[in-house]
Amino acid sequence: MTIGVMTPNGHVGAHVLRLLVQAGERPRALVRNPNKLDQSIADYVDIAMLDAWNEPTVVEATRGLEAVYWVSPTATDSDPLAAHSLAARNIRTAIETNRIERVVFQSSVGAEKRHGVGEIDGLAATELELEASGASVAHLRCGYFFTNLLMDIDSIRGGVLSTAMDIERPIAWVAPADIATVAVGRLLSRTWSGREVQAVHGPEDLSFTQAAAILSTTLDAPVSALQLSDDNVRSALGEFGLPEAQIEAIVMMAAGIRDDFTPENPRTYATTTPTTLSSWAAEYLS
């Protein structure tokens, strides 16, 4: 089969690409800038230029695919929700035009709310567009990425893990490599059809206070969780010069799953993946 992989340089996509190669497939790397793809894999994959916000490139890059791993990219220079909406329309057009059979979509816990979760609202809208395309679609409702900690690494090494989430409320945390394993299983399998939601929850739910304790032990240095207000986050993001639409999209991601939210998908054997925060932190943060 021919399988396309979005964001093949990403935290999840890079693992998806490698696992497909190791499974004996020759995947197609769908990448905005082919020159940025690791040249060590050039002999194992095909490469197609795809700009998610440019319909002709999406249609052409996905021509001949049987399945695609779709990641809706975050816009850095425009309204994130409008950008997700445009990308969703483009991949739907490509699916319909090229008669792509199966799509595995990297979605998020919180997308089930449909509205009020900031940028995750864009993923929710993408879910609906994919479902309307006629393809069989599996939405991966992923927990909080361990790799999000890399964006706050200096603060963590200084002893503070800050967040606008409720620091005492447990949430699902997950390693991107584990998401890739679930994604590849879905991409290679022909035993499912229609609309499926596959939650990917990591090994256990953790509050930020618990996560800070794990980091303290793993890094052998004290780390404490600090809860920020939404206005604290707005102010900090504003100092980076981000436009208001991007700031609100980021702020509401935390607010939307912090206040009055119960995940649609409970933790089960099928949603639990193995990599622990302590083992991941030992590899990537030490």
Secondary structure, DSSP 8 states (H G I E B T S, - for coil): --EEEESTTSTTHHHHHHHHHHTT---EEEES-GGGS-GGGTTT-EEEE--TT-HHHHHHHTTT-SEEEE-----SSS-HHHHHHHHHHHHHHHHHHHT--EEEEEEETTGGG-SSSTTHHHHHHHHHHHHTTSSEEEEEEE-EEGGGGGGGHHHHHTTEEEESS-TTS-EEEE-HHHHHHHHHHHHH--S--SEEEEEE--S-EE-HHHHHHHHHHHHTS--EEEE--HHHHHHHHHHTT--HHHHHHHHHHHHHHHSS---SS---TTT-----HHHHHHHHT-
